[in-house]
Amino acid sequence: MSIQEKNKINIFEKHSFYYAVLFVLVFINIFFFSSVSPIHNILNLQYDQLVYHLIGKGMKYGEIPYIDLIDHKGIYLFSTYALSELICEYRHIGLFIVTLIINYIYTIFAYKIAYLMSHRKKTSMMVAFMILVLQNTYFLSVNGLDCETIILPFIM
């Protein structure tokens, strides 16, 4: 085993506890405060999100975006909603799972960037948690799964 492979394994082992804690924090945050949470009875999607949801559902049933269904956004956005429909279409649990995955990836990237700057795990954990809380004030509680939330991991 080379030195680089040992370093990769050690880095994952060092941070695996913090990744698990971040997952729990993201899950709690989305479960209790997001508009796509399964504990809410009504899915409160805004106008644009309803269009994305309908196009994603249409993709699930074989319709082709930009030919059968028209909107000016990118295919990645519609594919995300189609994936949420494939996971589970009952009571928007698919949207909840996709939102959980996207926000977990975003929070992991925030933790890694903070760790690169500080080289302290606890400080990086606090920075990632604060970014998660600040992100919750707008993206999760008001809009649920919108364009900005879906693109967040790519911005990081």
KAHU-V944418 format. One record per run of one state. SS is the DSSP state (@ for helix, = for strand, . for the rest). FROM is the first residue (numbers start at 1). LEN is the number of residues. If there is no record, write none. Layout:
ss=SS from=FROM len=LEN
ss=SS from=FROM len=LEN
//
This chain:
ss=. from=1 len=2
ss=@ from=3 len=31
ss=. from=34 len=13
ss=@ from=47 len=14
ss=. from=61 len=4
ss== from=65 len=1
ss=. from=66 len=3
ss== from=69 len=1
ss=. from=70 len=5
ss=@ from=75 len=13
ss=. from=88 len=2
ss=@ from=90 len=29
ss=. from=119 len=2
ss=@ from=121 len=23
ss=. from=144 len=3
ss=@ from=147 len=9
ss=. from=156 len=1
//
